[in-house]
Amino acid sequence: MGAYISTFPTGFAGLIPAALQKLLPGAQVVLLSARKREAEAAAQEMGFPLRQRYDTLVNGKKAAVYLLEVGPAL
């Protein structure tokens, strides 16, 4: 399953659970975000463990690539 999401009108707190509830437990998700603090806080608040984080530049702006894992309770 793949998806491309260009904007987050509801914010990360609304996006992450809605996107991840369609995945099987143990699935991995890669998220690219320039809003690092918000992405990390939302993932932690929703119970999705951050497995890895890579800092990078996208068009000269700081961003991060995250590896999330879907927990068994979804």
MIZAMI-847280 format. One record per residue (C-alpha): residue number from 1; residue in three letters; x, y, z. Coordinates in steps of 0.05 Angstrom, whole numbers. Each point is the difference from the previous one (the first is absolute). Layout:
REM MIZAMI-847280
<r><pos>NUM</pos><code>ALA</code><x>X</x><y>Y</y><z>Z</z></r>
...
//
This chain:
REM MIZAMI-847280
<r><pos>1</pos><code>MET</code><x>0</x><y>0</y><z>0</z></r>
<r><pos>2</pos><code>GLY</code><x>30</x><y>67</y><z>-18</z></r>
<r><pos>3</pos><code>ALA</code><x>-25</x><y>71</y><z>8</z></r>
<r><pos>4</pos><code>TYR</code><x>22</x><y>70</y><z>-17</z></r>
<r><pos>5</pos><code>ILE</code><x>-27</x><y>55</y><z>45</z></r>
<r><pos>6</pos><code>SER</code><x>21</x><y>71</y><z>-18</z></r>
<r><pos>7</pos><code>THR</code><x>-34</x><y>40</y><z>55</z></r>
<r><pos>8</pos><code>PHE</code><x>-25</x><y>-11</y><z>71</z></r>
<r><pos>9</pos><code>PRO</code><x>-62</x><y>43</y><z>10</z></r>
<r><pos>10</pos><code>THR</code><x>-20</x><y>-35</y><z>64</z></r>
<r><pos>11</pos><code>GLY</code><x>70</x><y>-3</y><z>29</z></r>
<r><pos>12</pos><code>PHE</code><x>42</x><y>-61</y><z>17</z></r>
<r><pos>13</pos><code>ALA</code><x>-44</x><y>-20</y><z>59</z></r>
<r><pos>14</pos><code>GLY</code><x>-58</x><y>-12</y><z>-48</z></r>
<r><pos>15</pos><code>LEU</code><x>40</x><y>-28</y><z>-57</z></r>
<r><pos>16</pos><code>ILE</code><x>42</x><y>-54</y><z>33</z></r>
<r><pos>17</pos><code>PRO</code><x>-56</x><y>-43</y><z>30</z></r>
<r><pos>18</pos><code>ALA</code><x>-44</x><y>8</y><z>-62</z></r>
<r><pos>19</pos><code>ALA</code><x>56</x><y>-23</y><z>-46</z></r>
<r><pos>20</pos><code>LEU</code><x>28</x><y>-56</y><z>43</z></r>
<r><pos>21</pos><code>GLN</code><x>-65</x><y>-34</y><z>20</z></r>
<r><pos>22</pos><code>LYS</code><x>-3</x><y>-31</y><z>-70</z></r>
<r><pos>23</pos><code>LEU</code><x>66</x><y>-36</y><z>11</z></r>
<r><pos>24</pos><code>LEU</code><x>13</x><y>-68</y><z>31</z></r>
<r><pos>25</pos><code>PRO</code><x>34</x><y>-5</y><z>68</z></r>
<r><pos>26</pos><code>GLY</code><x>76</x><y>1</y><z>-7</z></r>
<r><pos>27</pos><code>ALA</code><x>-3</x><y>39</y><z>-66</z></r>
<r><pos>28</pos><code>GLN</code><x>52</x><y>54</y><z>-10</z></r>
<r><pos>29</pos><code>VAL</code><x>-14</x><y>70</y><z>-25</z></r>
<r><pos>30</pos><code>VAL</code><x>50</x><y>51</y><z>-26</z></r>
<r><pos>31</pos><code>LEU</code><x>-18</x><y>73</y><z>13</z></r>
<r><pos>32</pos><code>LEU</code><x>36</x><y>61</y><z>-28</z></r>
<r><pos>33</pos><code>SER</code><x>-13</x><y>65</y><z>37</z></r>
<r><pos>34</pos><code>ALA</code><x>30</x><y>68</y><z>10</z></r>
<r><pos>35</pos><code>ARG</code><x>-44</x><y>8</y><z>62</z></r>
<r><pos>36</pos><code>LYS</code><x>44</x><y>-44</y><z>43</z></r>
<r><pos>37</pos><code>ARG</code><x>-25</x><y>18</y><z>69</z></r>
<r><pos>38</pos><code>GLU</code><x>-73</x><y>-8</y><z>-20</z></r>
<r><pos>39</pos><code>ALA</code><x>12</x><y>-66</y><z>-36</z></r>
<r><pos>40</pos><code>GLU</code><x>38</x><y>-30</y><z>59</z></r>
<r><pos>41</pos><code>ALA</code><x>-51</x><y>25</y><z>52</z></r>
<r><pos>42</pos><code>ALA</code><x>-59</x><y>-26</y><z>-40</z></r>
<r><pos>43</pos><code>ALA</code><x>31</x><y>-69</y><z>-11</z></r>
<r><pos>44</pos><code>GLN</code><x>17</x><y>-6</y><z>74</z></r>
<r><pos>45</pos><code>GLU</code><x>-68</x><y>25</y><z>22</z></r>
<r><pos>46</pos><code>MET</code><x>-35</x><y>-51</y><z>-45</z></r>
<r><pos>47</pos><code>GLY</code><x>45</x><y>-58</y><z>22</z></r>
<r><pos>48</pos><code>PHE</code><x>38</x><y>-11</y><z>-65</z></r>
<r><pos>49</pos><code>PRO</code><x>72</x><y>-15</y><z>18</z></r>
<r><pos>50</pos><code>LEU</code><x>54</x><y>39</y><z>-38</z></r>
<r><pos>51</pos><code>ARG</code><x>49</x><y>-54</y><z>-22</z></r>
<r><pos>52</pos><code>GLN</code><x>49</x><y>46</y><z>-36</z></r>
<r><pos>53</pos><code>ARG</code><x>10</x><y>72</y><z>-20</z></r>
<r><pos>54</pos><code>TYR</code><x>45</x><y>28</y><z>-54</z></r>
<r><pos>55</pos><code>ASP</code><x>11</x><y>75</y><z>-5</z></r>
<r><pos>56</pos><code>THR</code><x>5</x><y>26</y><z>-70</z></r>
<r><pos>57</pos><code>LEU</code><x>-10</x><y>62</y><z>-44</z></r>
<r><pos>58</pos><code>VAL</code><x>-57</x><y>8</y><z>-50</z></r>
<r><pos>59</pos><code>ASN</code><x>9</x><y>58</y><z>-47</z></r>
<r><pos>60</pos><code>GLY</code><x>49</x><y>30</y><z>49</z></r>
<r><pos>61</pos><code>LYS</code><x>-47</x><y>-5</y><z>60</z></r>
<r><pos>62</pos><code>LYS</code><x>9</x><y>-45</y><z>61</z></r>
<r><pos>63</pos><code>ALA</code><x>-44</x><y>-62</y><z>1</z></r>
<r><pos>64</pos><code>ALA</code><x>-1</x><y>-69</y><z>29</z></r>
<r><pos>65</pos><code>VAL</code><x>-18</x><y>-70</y><z>-25</z></r>
<r><pos>66</pos><code>TYR</code><x>-33</x><y>-43</y><z>52</z></r>
<r><pos>67</pos><code>LEU</code><x>-11</x><y>-75</y><z>4</z></r>
<r><pos>68</pos><code>LEU</code><x>-63</x><y>-14</y><z>40</z></r>
<r><pos>69</pos><code>GLU</code><x>-27</x><y>-68</y><z>20</z></r>
<r><pos>70</pos><code>VAL</code><x>-74</x><y>-16</y><z>6</z></r>
<r><pos>71</pos><code>GLY</code><x>-16</x><y>-31</y><z>67</z></r>
<r><pos>72</pos><code>PRO</code><x>-45</x><y>-60</y><z>12</z></r>
<r><pos>73</pos><code>ALA</code><x>-58</x><y>39</y><z>30</z></r>
<r><pos>74</pos><code>LEU</code><x>-24</x><y>30</y><z>-66</z></r>
//
